[in-house]
Amino acid sequence: MTVFSESEESRVIEMAWEDRPPFEAIRQEFGLDEQGVIKLMRNKMKASSFKCWRRRVSGRKSKHLKLRSPEISRAYCPTQYKQR
């Protein structure tokens, strides 16, 4: 298993919880495939939080590029990273 810094782990978890970033974006940025993300989430979260997350992302079209609408071309909301 790849060793990540605390901030990298935090970012992977954040991306996994968000609706828009697909697993492929996590793989591209951190080298973790869907199973690697699941394993990381299972190890870093409370069991109840992990189960809640799994229910949330299971079958969610936005988390998989192949199931995603071709109209969605970005991995985040346009206002998510506003400059102040």
Stockholm file with secondary structure:
# STOCKHOLM 1.0

chainA/1-84         MTVFSESEESRVIEMAWEDRPPFEAIRQEFGLDEQGVIKLMRNKMKASSFKCWRRRVSGRKSKHLKLRSPEISRAYCPTQYKQR
#=GR chainA/1-84 SS CCCCCHHHHHHHHHHHHSSSSCHHHHHHHHCCCHHHHHHHHHHHSCHHHHHHHHHHHTTCGGGSTTTSCTTCCCSSCTTTTCCC
#=GC SS_cons        CCCCCHHHHHHHHHHHHSSSSCHHHHHHHHCCCHHHHHHHHHHHSCHHHHHHHHHHHTTCGGGSTTTSCTTCCCSSCTTTTCCC
//
